[in-house]
Structure formats: C-alpha cells, structure tokens
Amino acid sequence: MACSSSAFIALVAVRILLYVIRQQTIATETILAALCVYLLFGVVWGLAYALVEQLTPDAFRFPETVSASAIQQQLLYFSLVTLTTAGYGDISPQSPFAQALANLEAILGQIYLAVLVARLVGIQVAQGMSAARWEQ
C-alpha cells in the first residue's frame, strides 16, 4: 500500500511542479502550488520511510511511548521534521538506507525552498515592481 500511495502522490507532485515551472508569470497561485509540492514531497518521503520500516524492522528508533499502530503517523511526522530540517531527535534513522533517505530529504527540502520558492517569490516581486512602473 505504501509503495503505490507513494508513487501516486509523487506523480501528482511532479505534475504540479511541472505546472509551476511552466508558468510565464508568477501569481500567488503559482507560489502556493510550489508550496503544495513541498508538502507532498514530505508525504512521499513519509510513505517511503514506512516502506523501509516494513521491509527492515528497526530501521528507525522511536520513543518508547509509540505504539505499533502509530508508526506510519510517526514516520510522516519524522518526514516533515526532516524536510524542514527542524530535527527534534525524538525519532532517528538507524539503518544505513534510512539514514541515506533522511539525508537526501533534508538536502532536497532546503534546496527546493532556497532555489525554487525563493526564485518564484523574487520573480513575483520583480513583476509587481515592473507593473507599478508602467502604471506611473
């Protein structure tokens, strides 16, 4: 289930990302779509972590209070914390593969925000300043 869900959500995220990249003018909707992709990446990674945990039990270390039924929810939480690089440390990857996935997510999360979203906001501001000049 996690594999097919992850693939579907990744496909949706890529389609929205292509929409964002193809926009000629940047509007608020474009920036919101880019942020939606960012959050969808977190969901995809959370499902990937759940798959890793299913295939390799003990790939992650959880707090003692986490029940087996709450693992997937906790891995989504871990994904969003990793994506934003908040890194609370309550859940940690133990297997080399889980560690590699977490590293990749943290790096891509920061690059995505720093490059794509900042670029979109910068273009939108520049377009607004250009439009204001033409109105004067």
VENUR-V723449 format. One record per helix or strand of 2 or more residues. SS is the DSSP state (H for helix, E for strand). FROM is the first residue (numbers start at 1). LEN is the number of residues. Records with the same first field share a line. If there is no record, write none. Layout:
# VENUR-V723449
SS = FROM-LEN ; FROM-LEN
This chain:
# VENUR-V723449
H = 2-21 ; 28-28 ; 68-16 ; 96-40
E = 60-2 ; 92-2
